[in-house]
């Protein structure tokens, strides 16, 4: 079995970039709660992930944290599409924003950026 999981949310550059761009347009945007991580981040600790897999009945579990996804985006639109297309959480976070606010967020990320897409 192969599982791709997110790492530590504090190290997830793409998430922070997305939240920063959103806050640049909507200053009172709260983003995700820091005291209760989204389900995707609840196994960010490799030891927690390993133990949960063992508890689920798997044997010979190895958690390899050496692979990192790097994504190069060339526009705010490309970053927006990558962010919202790859996971439902960002869509939930911005569900109440207006189309104008969404367009403005896309405009924030107009320069070429490389972001850490997680583990």
Buried (B, 14 or more C-beta within 10 A) or exposed (E): EEEEBBBBBEBBBBBBBBBBBBBBBBEEBEBBEEEEBBEBBBBBEBEEBBBEBEEEEEEEBEBEEEEEBEBEBEBBBBBBEBBBEBBEBBEEBBEEBEEEBBBBBBBBBEEEBEBBBBB
